[in-house]
Amino acid sequence: MGIVPESDFTSTASNTTATTDGTDIAELRRIAVHLAETAAAHVRTRRPQVFGPGTVEDEAVQSKSTPTDPVTIVDTETEALVRRLAAQLRPGDSVVGEEDGGTLTDDPEAVQWVVDPIDGTVNFVYGIPAYSVSVAAVRDGKSVAGAVADVVHEVTYSAGLGQGAHRSVFGGWGARDDSIEKPIPLRCNAVDSVAMALVATGFAYAPKRRARQGELIAELLPEIRDIRRLGSAALDLCMVAEGRVDAHYEHGLNLWDWAAGALIAAEAGAVLTLPAPTSTGAAGELVVAAAPGIAAELSVLLDRIGVTTPIPV
């Protein structure tokens, strides 16, 4: 399993540094926060309208890859909103989104916005307070700025390449009002033993992949402190950055699942293992973010029990 150092975060497929200058990254980060928070406000407003008692809209939920993999009308609305806002703010940029697609460009200078309108849709449908909006600015296959907005708690995690990672309340990034809580820098836990590590993970919708993931959990669980399954990979990665968990691993994520969260984790000191940005979830490759004190030991453990082997569908 390849490991990407904090100072060299891109992906396991590329170790070149971003060419975007610091001023551009700061502006892209500001836009990412604005897009994520505006979209999150829409999600907050729409949930009681769509899923409130006795108010479920017709065709509010449909299935995607499997019967248990939902997409809601709010997912599609929210991505459309982000696409409209991005076109207004950055008319020369394109968008790659979970619901309406798009492909990464070969132009190394082009900025693209990678969007997951609701990460944790099952939680959203059930009213479990763990779902987010994820927005990343990607250039030459590398995330250079990103934001993950925790919809329910009105908190945004954001990062710029080389500029660190922070947690802020909605409206708090760049605010000049002294009454608004200032952004809080993020740093991974100083854990130094896998045996004491709290590890987050997620499970696929495809039954065969899920069965294999269950087998791997059974092998991993005796070796660590405990497992957490939140249901939003983007929030899991931010929890690594914030020190609420010590590591996260998951098979079969798509770029929109990790583009913002992985950058936030890396800028908080995490060590990352990532597939190529063009890899699809169907390939079943592994994403790992780990606090630096356990990254090497965890890598050996995951390799020994077979977690590093892709689980394609």
C-alpha positions as CSV (number, residue, x, y, z in Angstrom):
1,M,0.0,0.0,0.0
2,G,1.5,3.3,-1.0
3,I,1.6,6.2,1.4
4,V,1.4,9.8,0.5
5,P,3.3,12.1,2.9
6,E,1.5,15.2,4.2
7,S,3.8,17.6,2.3
8,D,3.3,15.7,-1.0
9,F,-0.5,15.2,-1.1
10,T,-1.9,14.6,-4.5
11,S,-2.7,11.0,-5.1
12,T,-0.8,7.7,-5.3
13,A,-0.8,8.2,-9.1
14,S,1.1,11.6,-9.1
15,N,3.6,13.2,-6.8
16,T,3.9,16.6,-8.7
17,T,3.1,19.7,-6.7
18,A,0.3,22.0,-7.7
19,T,1.2,25.0,-9.9
20,T,-1.6,27.2,-8.5
21,D,-0.1,30.1,-6.6
22,G,-1.1,30.8,-3.0
23,T,-3.5,33.7,-3.8
24,D,-5.4,31.6,-6.3
25,I,-5.7,28.8,-3.8
26,A,-7.1,31.1,-1.2
27,E,-9.7,32.4,-3.6
28,L,-10.7,28.9,-4.7
29,R,-11.0,27.9,-1.1
30,R,-13.3,30.8,-0.4
31,I,-15.5,29.8,-3.3
32,A,-15.5,26.1,-2.2
33,V,-16.7,27.2,1.2
34,H,-19.4,29.5,-0.3
35,L,-20.7,26.7,-2.7
36,A,-20.7,24.1,0.1
37,E,-22.5,26.3,2.6
38,T,-25.0,27.6,0.1
39,A,-25.8,24.1,-1.0
40,A,-26.0,22.9,2.6
41,A,-28.6,25.6,3.4
42,H,-30.7,24.3,0.6
43,V,-30.5,20.8,1.9
44,R,-31.5,21.9,5.4
45,T,-34.5,23.8,4.0
46,R,-35.7,21.0,1.7
47,R,-35.5,18.0,4.1
48,P,-38.6,18.8,6.2
49,Q,-40.4,19.8,3.0
50,V,-39.6,16.4,1.3
51,F,-39.4,14.1,4.3
52,G,-41.5,15.8,7.0
53,P,-44.4,13.9,8.6
54,G,-47.0,13.2,5.9
55,T,-45.2,15.3,3.3
56,V,-43.0,12.8,1.3
57,E,-43.0,14.1,-2.2
58,D,-43.8,11.8,-5.2
59,E,-40.7,10.1,-6.5
60,A,-38.6,11.8,-3.7
61,V,-36.3,8.7,-3.6
62,Q,-35.1,6.5,-6.4
63,S,-32.5,3.8,-6.6
64,K,-29.1,4.0,-8.4
65,S,-26.5,1.2,-8.4
66,T,-28.6,-1.2,-6.2
67,P,-32.1,-1.1,-4.6
68,T,-30.4,0.1,-1.4
69,D,-28.4,2.9,-3.0
70,P,-30.7,5.9,-3.0
71,V,-30.7,9.3,-4.8
72,T,-33.3,11.9,-3.7
73,I,-34.8,14.8,-5.4
74,V,-32.8,17.0,-3.1
75,D,-29.5,15.4,-4.3
76,T,-30.3,16.4,-7.9
77,E,-31.6,19.9,-6.9
78,T,-28.5,20.6,-4.8
79,E,-26.0,19.6,-7.5
80,A,-27.9,21.8,-10.0
81,L,-27.7,24.7,-7.6
82,V,-23.9,24.2,-7.2
83,R,-23.5,24.0,-11.0
84,R,-25.4,27.3,-11.4
85,L,-23.4,29.1,-8.8
86,A,-20.1,27.8,-10.1
87,A,-21.0,29.0,-13.6
88,Q,-21.7,32.4,-12.2
89,L,-18.5,32.7,-10.1
90,R,-16.1,30.8,-12.3
91,P,-17.6,30.8,-15.8
92,G,-14.6,29.2,-17.4
93,D,-14.6,26.1,-15.1
94,S,-16.5,22.8,-15.5
95,V,-18.1,20.7,-12.8
96,V,-17.8,16.9,-12.1
97,G,-20.7,15.8,-10.0
98,E,-22.1,12.6,-8.5
99,E,-25.5,13.0,-10.0
100,D,-25.0,14.7,-13.4
101,G,-21.6,13.4,-14.2
102,G,-18.7,15.0,-16.1
103,T,-15.1,14.0,-16.7
104,L,-11.8,15.3,-15.6
105,T,-10.1,17.4,-18.3
106,D,-6.6,16.7,-19.7
107,D,-5.8,20.5,-19.5
108,P,-3.3,20.9,-16.6
109,E,-4.3,24.5,-16.1
110,A,-8.0,24.1,-15.9
111,V,-9.9,24.2,-12.6
112,Q,-12.8,21.8,-12.2
113,W,-15.3,21.6,-9.3
114,V,-15.9,18.1,-8.0
115,V,-19.2,18.0,-6.1
116,D,-21.0,15.5,-3.9
117,P,-24.4,17.2,-3.3
118,I,-25.3,15.0,-0.3
119,D,-22.7,12.6,1.0
120,G,-24.6,10.3,3.3
121,T,-27.9,10.2,1.5
122,V,-29.2,7.2,3.5
123,N,-28.6,9.3,6.7
124,F,-30.4,12.2,5.0
125,V,-33.4,10.1,4.1
126,Y,-33.7,8.6,7.7
127,G,-33.0,11.9,9.4
128,I,-29.7,10.7,11.0
129,P,-27.6,13.8,11.6
130,A,-24.5,12.8,9.6
131,Y,-24.6,14.1,6.0
132,S,-22.6,16.7,4.2
133,V,-22.0,18.7,1.0
134,S,-18.5,18.2,-0.5
135,V,-17.0,20.6,-3.0
136,A,-13.4,20.5,-4.2
137,A,-11.4,22.6,-6.7
138,V,-9.2,20.2,-8.7
139,R,-6.4,21.1,-11.1
140,D,-4.4,18.6,-13.1
141,G,-6.0,15.8,-11.1
142,K,-5.1,17.3,-7.7
143,S,-7.3,18.9,-5.1
144,V,-6.0,22.4,-4.4
145,A,-9.0,23.6,-2.3
146,G,-12.0,22.0,-0.7
147,A,-14.8,22.3,1.7
148,V,-17.1,19.8,3.4
149,A,-20.2,21.3,5.0
150,D,-21.8,19.4,7.8
151,V,-25.4,20.2,7.1
152,V,-27.1,19.5,10.4
153,H,-24.4,21.0,12.7
154,E,-23.8,24.0,10.4
155,V,-20.0,23.5,10.5
156,T,-17.6,23.6,7.5
157,Y,-14.3,21.9,7.2
158,S,-12.0,23.5,4.6
159,A,-8.5,23.5,3.3
160,G,-6.2,24.9,0.7
161,L,-3.1,23.1,-0.6
162,G,-0.3,24.3,1.6
163,Q,-2.6,26.6,3.7
164,G,-3.7,24.2,6.4
165,A,-7.1,22.9,7.3
166,H,-9.7,24.6,9.5
167,R,-13.2,24.1,11.1
168,S,-15.6,27.1,11.0
169,V,-19.2,27.8,11.6
170,F,-21.4,28.6,8.6
171,G,-20.5,32.1,7.5
172,G,-17.4,32.1,9.6
173,W,-14.7,31.6,7.0
174,G,-13.3,35.1,6.3
175,A,-15.9,36.8,8.4
176,R,-14.8,40.2,9.9
177,D,-17.5,40.2,12.6
178,D,-15.9,39.6,16.0
179,S,-19.1,38.0,17.3
180,I,-18.6,35.1,14.9
181,E,-16.5,32.2,16.1
182,K,-13.1,32.3,14.4
183,P,-12.0,29.3,12.3
184,I,-10.2,26.6,14.3
185,P,-7.0,25.0,12.9
186,L,-7.2,21.2,12.6
187,R,-4.6,18.7,13.5
188,C,-4.7,14.9,13.7
189,N,-4.4,13.1,17.0
190,A,-0.9,12.3,18.3
191,V,-1.8,8.6,18.6
192,D,1.2,6.3,18.2
193,S,-0.2,2.8,18.5
194,V,-2.7,1.1,16.1
195,A,-3.9,-0.9,19.1
196,M,-5.3,2.4,20.6
197,A,-6.6,3.7,17.3
198,L,-10.3,4.5,16.7
199,V,-10.9,3.7,13.0
200,A,-13.8,4.8,10.8
201,T,-14.9,2.9,7.7
202,G,-17.8,2.6,5.4
203,F,-19.6,-0.2,3.5
204,A,-20.7,-0.6,-0.1
205,Y,-24.2,-1.1,-1.5
206,A,-23.2,-4.1,-3.6
207,P,-23.8,-7.3,-1.6
208,K,-20.6,-9.2,-2.6
209,R,-18.4,-6.2,-1.8
210,R,-20.2,-5.7,1.5
211,A,-19.7,-9.3,2.4
212,R,-16.0,-9.1,1.9
213,Q,-15.9,-5.8,3.9
214,G,-17.5,-7.6,6.8
215,E,-14.9,-10.3,6.7
216,L,-12.1,-7.7,6.8
217,I,-13.8,-5.9,9.7
218,A,-13.7,-9.2,11.6
219,E,-10.0,-9.5,11.0
220,L,-9.2,-5.8,11.9
221,L,-11.4,-5.3,15.0
222,P,-9.2,-7.3,17.4
223,E,-6.2,-5.3,16.4
224,I,-7.5,-1.8,17.1
225,R,-9.4,0.2,19.8
226,D,-12.7,0.2,17.9
227,I,-14.6,0.8,14.7
228,R,-17.0,3.6,13.8
229,R,-19.3,3.7,10.8
230,L,-20.8,7.2,10.3
231,G,-22.2,6.9,6.8
232,S,-20.4,9.8,5.1
233,A,-16.9,9.3,3.9
234,A,-16.4,13.1,3.5
235,L,-17.2,13.6,7.2
236,D,-15.1,10.6,8.2
237,L,-12.0,12.2,6.5
238,C,-12.8,15.5,8.3
239,M,-13.0,13.6,11.6
240,V,-9.5,12.3,11.0
241,A,-8.4,15.9,10.5
242,E,-10.1,17.0,13.6
243,G,-8.9,14.1,15.8
244,R,-12.4,12.6,16.3
245,V,-11.1,9.4,14.8
246,D,-7.5,8.3,14.2
247,A,-7.9,6.8,10.7
248,H,-10.4,6.1,8.0
249,Y,-10.4,3.5,5.3
250,E,-12.9,2.5,2.7
251,H,-13.1,0.6,-0.6
252,G,-14.9,1.8,-3.8
253,L,-15.1,5.5,-3.2
254,N,-15.4,7.9,-6.2
255,L,-13.5,11.1,-6.6
256,W,-16.4,13.2,-5.3
257,D,-16.4,11.2,-2.1
258,W,-12.8,12.1,-1.2
259,A,-11.6,15.1,-3.3
260,A,-12.3,17.6,-0.5
261,G,-12.1,15.5,2.6
262,A,-8.7,13.9,1.7
263,L,-7.2,17.3,1.2
264,I,-8.6,18.5,4.5
265,A,-7.1,15.4,6.2
266,A,-3.7,15.8,4.6
267,E,-3.5,19.5,5.5
268,A,-4.2,18.5,9.1
269,G,-1.2,16.1,9.0
270,A,-2.8,12.9,7.9
271,V,-1.0,10.4,5.7
272,L,-3.1,9.5,2.6
273,T,-3.4,6.5,0.3
274,L,-5.6,7.3,-2.7
275,P,-6.5,5.8,-6.0
276,A,-5.9,7.8,-9.2
277,P,-8.5,10.6,-9.5
278,T,-9.9,8.8,-12.6
279,S,-10.5,5.6,-10.8
280,T,-14.2,4.7,-10.4
281,G,-16.0,3.3,-7.4
282,A,-16.6,0.1,-9.4
283,A,-12.8,-0.7,-9.3
284,G,-13.1,-1.0,-5.5
285,E,-9.7,0.6,-4.7
286,L,-8.8,1.7,-1.2
287,V,-8.8,5.1,0.4
288,V,-6.9,5.5,3.7
289,A,-6.3,8.6,5.9
290,A,-4.3,8.0,9.0
291,A,-2.8,10.1,11.8
292,P,0.9,10.3,11.1
293,G,1.9,8.4,14.3
294,I,0.1,5.2,13.2
295,A,0.3,5.5,9.4
296,A,3.2,3.1,8.8
297,E,2.0,0.5,11.4
298,L,-1.6,0.7,10.0
299,S,-0.3,0.2,6.5
300,V,1.4,-3.0,7.5
301,L,-1.7,-4.3,9.3
302,L,-4.1,-3.5,6.5
303,D,-1.7,-5.2,4.0
304,R,-1.3,-8.3,6.2
305,I,-5.1,-8.9,6.6
306,G,-5.9,-8.1,2.9
307,V,-7.6,-4.8,3.2
308,T,-5.2,-3.3,0.6
309,T,-6.6,-5.6,-2.1
310,P,-9.2,-3.8,-4.3
311,I,-12.8,-5.2,-4.1
312,P,-14.3,-4.6,-7.5
313,V,-17.9,-5.0,-8.5
